[in-house]
């Protein structure tokens, strides 16, 4: 009986348009955030951080970006892996500096933000075909971006500073200070000090990496949620529902579609930077960002729910947490051989995906909305 609107009156337009119309939802959300920010950092270890939490944050950010483009604006994209590669390589160049233009090495936070901006510019460039084509043909055009961008980064050694292996590696950066290579060599343990904890590099603590990524996904998830509920978000949804009717009522298809590609690529670029700098610490374009990544993020969006920021996070959790759970259960608890456990977890997760798409084609977010509506009306049938 606690999940009710009885006694909760709206006295302003702002209150009527609130994200959480029921007070219980509002407090539940902040309790979950408080647990994630104040409790989990003391519980996570290296395994949970690198195998569960960081993949969830990285793919959650990428899923939010793809959902903005595909779920809210209706533009299909299969180039997510390529755009993540743009974010990763941009982050590497910003971290190491660009002497050709006099740009010194930068802190990790502006590196991630500028990587997102760089990817947004690239996304707008590859979004130009959306003005003439749509549907399957647009998907093929973005798929071409996936292959072209990976080839481009492997072709020109400038992007990986002419490394013999072709791999990019994150340099050590810290929370509120920047140490040069000479300072790190003179004091290798600087990243372990409480006065200046490391964010990237070998000395990064699990709780620091977790908190940094948690803060990014919280802030930019909040931004995306408010963005899609504003004027620009409604323009995206008008183009998605019927682009001709949207143009008739005054929506500019050029600006609307390009803005969707820009914002989507910004989020995906940040996800690529987080993947490279914080989660993996190193990357090689062909191996780190293959086409499988593009399909994986697309599956997250479809399973979680198109047109839902919450669904993006749920889809990322589904595709990241379930394989880890089944692998640990089958191999760790039951003692099955790891190869058999690997194949079985793929079969089980695939079967669950098919079941979700059959019984709830609109995704887990739609199922969650239905459950909440049932709770609000229970025990009445209507």
N, C-alpha and C positions, 0 to 999 in steps of 0.2 A: 504493500500500500504506500510505500514511501516514494515510488516513482510516479508522481502525479503533478498536474499543474494546478490543482485546486488550491486557492488561496494565493496564487502568484499572479499579480496583476501588472500589466504593462501600462506605464504612464507616459511613455515617449516613443517616438519612432525608433530611436537608437535601441531601446530595450526590446521593441517588437522585432527588430532585425538582428538581434544578438545571435552569435554562433551557437550558444547553449541556451535555448529557451527555457529549459527546466533547471532549476537551481541545483538539483542533485548532479546533473551532468557537469555543471560548472565546477563544483567542488571535487567531483571524481577526477576530472581532468587535472586539476592542480595537485591533487594527492599523488597521481601517477607521475607527474613531472617532478614533484618533490622527492619521491622514492628514487626516480632515475638520476636526479642530480645530487642527492645528499646521502643515499643509502648504498646504491649499487657501486659507486666508486670504491667503497671500502670492501666490497665483496668480490669484485672481479680479479682474476689473475691473468697471466699472459695467455693461457689457452682460451679462456672465455672471451678475452678482448679480441684476439687475432682471429679466432675461428667463428665467433658468433656476433659480437657487438659491432666491430668495425665493418665486416661485410654488410651487416644490416643497415648501418648508417650510410655507407657508400651507395649501396644499391637503392636504399630508400630515397636518397637525394636524386639519383638518376631516374627513379620511377616517378617522382614528383614532376621532374622536368618533362619526361615523355608524356605524362598524363595531361599536362597543360597543353601540349601540342595535339595529341591524339584524342584524349578524352574530352577536353573543353573546346578545342577549335576544330576537331574533326579532320586533321591533316595526318595521314598515316606516315610513319617514319620508321625505316629500318637501318638508320645510320647512327644509332646510339653509341656503338662501340667506337666508331671513327671520331665522334665528337668528344667522347671521353679521352681518346688519345690526344686530341687537340688540347684539352685541359691539362693532361699529364705533361706533355712536352712544353707547353707554355709555362707551367709551374716550374719545371726544371730550368728553363732559361731565365726566369725571373729570380730563382733562388741562386743561380750561379752568376747572374749579372750579364748584361749585354754591352760589352765594351765598345762595340761599333757605334752605338748611339750615346755612350757615356752613362749607361744605367748601371749602378752598383748592385751587388747582391741585396736582396730584400728579405724582410721577415716573412714567415710562412703565411700569416693571415692576409696581408696584401697580395702575396703570391697567389693564394687561392682565389681571391676576389678578382684580380686582374686576369687570371686564367679563365674565369667565368666570362669576363667581358670579351676576351679574345675569342673564346668559343662562340659567344653570341654574334660577333661580327661574321665569323665563318658560317654559322647557322643561317644568318640572314642571306648570305651569298647563295647557299644551297637551297634556301627557301624560295628563291625567285621563280623556279619552275612551277610552284604551287599556284601562281597566278594564271597559268594556262592549263594545267593538268590536275587531276585529282584521282583519288582512289588507288587502284592497283598501279597505275602509271606513276603516280607520285611516290609510291612505295619503292618502285624500281629505281626512280631517280635518286632517292635517298640511299638506297642500297649501293648505288654507284659511288656515292660519297664515302661510304664505309671502306670500299676497296681503294679508292683514290687517295684518301687521307693516309691510310696505313702505308701505301706505296710511297707517298710523298715524304713522309717522315723517315722511312728507311733509305730513300734515294739520296737525300742531302744530309751530309754529315754534320752540318752546322747545328742541326736541331739536337744532336746528342754530343756536341762538342768534339766531334771527330774521334770518339772512343773506338778502340779497336774491336770491342765486342758488340758495338751498336746498342749498348744498354745505357739507360740513364739511371743515376743513383742519387738519392736525396742526401743533401748535406745536412749536418746537424744544426738545428735552430732551436731557440729557447723561447720561453713564454713571454717575458718582458725585457729581454736583452738580446743583442745579436753579437755572437762571437766569431771572430775571423778564424781562418784555418791555422794561423800562427798561434792564436790563443788556445785553440783546442789542442794543438800539439804540445804546448807548454803545460797545459792542465787538462789531461784527458778525462778527469772525473768531474769536470765542471757541470755536466748535465745531470749529475746525481745530487747536486746541492739543492736545498730547499729554497734558497734565495733566487735561483734561476733554473727552474726545472726544464728539461728538454721536451720539445714537442715532436721533433723528427730526429731520426738517427738511432744508433744502437743503444744510447743511454736513456731512451724514452721509457718512462714508467707506464705500466698498463693503465693506471687510473688517470694519468695525464692525457694519454691518447683518447681514452674513452670520454673524458669530460670535454675535451676540445671538439671532438666530432659530435657529441651530444648537443653542445651549445650551437654548433652550426646547423644541425638538422632542426633544432627547436626554433631558432630565429628565422631561418628561411622557410620552414614549414608554416610558421605564423604569417610571414609575408605572403606566401603563395595563397594561403587560405583567404586572406583579406583581399588579395589581388583579384581572385576569381569571383569574388562577391561584389566587386565594384563595377564601374562603367566599362573598363577594358575587358573584364571577364565576361560581362554580358554581351559585349561585341563579339568575343570569341564564340560564345554559345549560339549567337544569332547566325554567324557564318557556318557553324557546325550543323545547325538544324536545317537552314535553307539559305544558301548564299545569295541567290537572286533576290529573294524577299528582303534579306538584310540590306542589300545594296539599295533597294528601292526606298527603304525607310531611312537611309542616310548613313549606313555603316560603310566605311571605306575598306573595300576588300584588300587593297594593297597594304595599307598600314596595319590592318588587323592581322592578316596572315603573317606578315614579316615580324610584327611584334610578338606573335605567338612563337615563331621560330627563334627569335632573339631570346626571349625569356626562357623558353625550354632549353635552348643550348647553353644559356648561362648556368642553369642548374646542373645540366649534364657535365659541363666543363668543370664545375666545382667538384662534382663526384669523381671525375677523372683525376683531378689534382689530389683529392683526398686518398684515392686508391693508390696513387704513386707515392706521395710524400709521407703519409701517415700510416696507411695499412701495410703496403708491401715494402716500401723503402727503396724499391728499384722496379724498373719495368723495361720491357722490350716490346715494341709496338705489335709485331705479328703475334707474339704469344700472349701478351697481356690483354689485348683488345681485339680478339677475333670476332667474326660474325656471330659466334655463339653468344657473346655478351649482348648484342643487339636483340637477339631473340629472347634471351633470358629476361631482360628488362621489359620487353613487350609482354611476355607471359605474366610478369608481376603486375603490370597495369591491368591486363584483362582479368586475371584471377581476383585481384583486389577490388576492382570496379572502375570502369571508365567514368571520368568526370567526378572523381572523389579524391581529395588529398589524403583523407584517412585511408581510403582504399589502396592508395599507392604504398603506404607504410605497411598495411596489412599484407599486401601481395609480396612485398620485400621480405617481411617476416616469414611468410609461408614458404617462399622459395629458398630462404637461407636457413631457417631453424629446423624445418622438418627433415631435410637430408642429414643434418648433424645429429638430430635426435635418433633417427632410425639407424644410422651408422653406429652410434655409440651403444644403442640398445642391442642390435643384432650381434655386433662384434665384441663389445665390452661386457654386456650383461649375459647374453646367451652363449658367448664364446665361439661364434661361428667364424669360419675363415673370412678374412677381410675382403677377398675378391667376391665371394658369394654375398656377403653383406652389402657390398657396393652395388651389385646388380639388383639385389632385392629392394634396396632403398630406392633405386631409380624406378623400378616397377611399381612400388607402393605409391611413391609421390606422383608418378604419372597417372595411376589409377584414380588418385584423389583429385587431380586436376580435371580429369574427364568427368568425374562425378559432380564436381562443383559446376562445371560448365553445362552439364545436363540439367541439374536440379535448380541451379540459380545462375542463369547465363549473364546476369548483370553484376556478378561478382560477390565477394564476401561482404563488401560494404553495404550492398543492397539487402543481403540477408540480415545484417546487423540492424539496419533501419527497420526491417519488418519485425524483428524481435522486440525492438524498443516500442514500436507502435502497439504490439500485442500487450506489452507490459502496461502501457498507459491506459489501455481499455479493459484490462483484466479486472474482474472475472466476467465482464459482459462480452457477448459474442460480436457486437458491432460497435 
